[in-house]
Amino acid sequence: MQNSLIKNIAQETVFRLTEQVEVLPGQVVSKTLSQNAALSVTLFAFDKGEEIGTHVSEGDALVTVLEGTGRFTINGAEHALKAGESLLMPSRKPHAVFAQDAFKMLLLVVFPPLET
């Protein structure tokens, strides 16, 4: 059997991303689907009022809101996203995520090539 590069979800089975992670009271829940030096793919579920504080990433971060509404702050500018909307958070710019309502999102981070 071949090892999958994407983990934590069933292969060759139709599924909904929104059903792969659950909103839990007072928590930010994450489920890593793939992670290596070039790429990170993670599902998140935020309870209302939960957040990931301001931080920076070495990679470009593309978020897509799957359910609910989230507020994303990039370099001080706020962006409210609802289900079906996406936002690119550039590398090395401070950003944060806040759950205006309970919401779920898919996060894709693409990292720069490793220097040799």
N, C-alpha and C positions, 0 to 999 in steps of 0.2 A: 504494500500500500504506500502511495506517495505521501510525503509530508506536505501539509497545506501551508501556504504562506499566509493565509488568512485563518485565524483561529477563533474559537468561541462561538461559532455559528455552524449550523449543519450544512454540509455540502450537498449539492444537487437537489436542494429542497427549496421550494418557493416560501418566502417569509416576508414579514414586514419589519423594517428597521425599528419602528416605534415599539414593537413588541419584544425587542431584544434587550431592553433595559427598562427598569421600573423606577418610578418616582417613589421615594421613601420619605416619610416625615422627617423634616429637619436635616436632610442630607443632600450631598452631591454624590451621585453614583456614577461610576465610570466602568466601561467595559472595553478593553483593548482588543481590537480586531487584527491589527498588524503593527509591528514596530521593528525598525532596524535603523541603520545609520543614515538612510536616505529618506525614510518615510515613517509617519506615525498615523494610524487611523483609529479613532476612539469614539465610542458612543457615550453620551452623557445624559443624565436625567437630574434635573434640579428641582427641589421642592421650592415653593414660593418663598421669596426672601433670602434664599441661599445664594452664595457667590463664590467666585474665584477671584481673589484680590489682584491688584495690579502686579504685573510681572512682564518679563520680556522673553522672547524665544529667538533662537538662532535661525529658525526656519519660518517661511511664510505659512500662515495658518488660515485655512479656508473653513469657515463654519457654515453649516446649513441647518436651519431650525426645522425640526420635524413635527413638533407639536408645541402649542402654547406660544408665549412671548418672552423673549430675552432682551436684555439691554447690554450692549457691548460698547465699551469705552476704549477708544484708540487715541493715544496721545492727547487725552482731554476731551475729545469729541465723542458725543454719545450717539448711538445708533440703536433704534428699537426694531427688532426683527420678529416677524411672525412666521408661522408654518409656511414652508416653501421658499422662504427668502434666504439668501446667502450673503456673506461678507468676507472679504479678504483682509486679514490683519497682517500687515507687512512685518517682516523680520526686524528685530531690534527696536521696535517701537513699543512703548509701554501700553499694555492693554489689560482689561478686566472684563468679567462677565457677571451679570446680576440677573436673577430670576424675578421679573416683575410678576409673573404668574408661574405656576409649575410649568416647566418646559423640558423638551428633549432636543438634543442637537447631535449632529455628526461633525466631528472635527478631523480635518486632514491637514497634517503638517508636513511640508516638504523642506528638507534640510539641504544646505549647500553641500557640494561634494567635499569629501575629506581631502585635505591637502597632503601631498606626498613629498 
